[in-house]
């Protein structure tokens, strides 16, 4: 949060230490009489007290300041209503704020289902039934992907509320989360910096965001230079990536979240 504050004019000019002085009156003497016709004798003595204080900076306070300054200076692109023209104007490096519906890529649902299928596959083999070739291939991919997805930083896909064809890939750092991952899913507002946008016909590949996951994905040049059979496998692989949301098609953007809030 503070690295973004440092980039906004006036963002870090907040004093965190100071002193506060309070003044009062103390009196010495005696009084006589009753009601408005009373008299007091003696002398007054003024008293003052100086207290040192320190303002502790917090994430929410930093966010409120960043949002206020960025809004005042016109640095945030509001995406409350979105169409192709507005999307095309969105620039890399720009801050955007949008209401989105967050969900994990569908591959996570498949991982849970495959764990159950593996148990069934063992029973099938024990009964002499062979798995289909595409089932074997899928299980092989899952065996490679599963531990990587579970051990690395999760990536959420945010579909813009009211315009779901526009999607954001939002990688998260677990240590920065104030709530559990399941509590982030659903509708929320995100303030984020645009890192990359798709061109027409392009993709944001979620696999690119996961360390070493490309080890099981041959590059496009190798696939194009392969045999016809390899081309069929590549087509199946592309279909797998699309169906399981390991890549999302245009219009899409990769963003770095500053804050997610409701």
Beta strands, then each sheet from edge to edge (+ up, - down):
strand 1: 17-34
strand 2: 37-54
strand 3: 76-78
strand 4: 95-104
strand 5: 155-160
strand 6: 167-171
strand 7: 186-197
strand 8: 203-205
strand 9: 247-249
strand 10: 252-261
sheet 1: 1+ 2-
sheet 2: 3+ 4+ 5- 6+ 10+ 7-
sheet 3: 8+ 9-
end
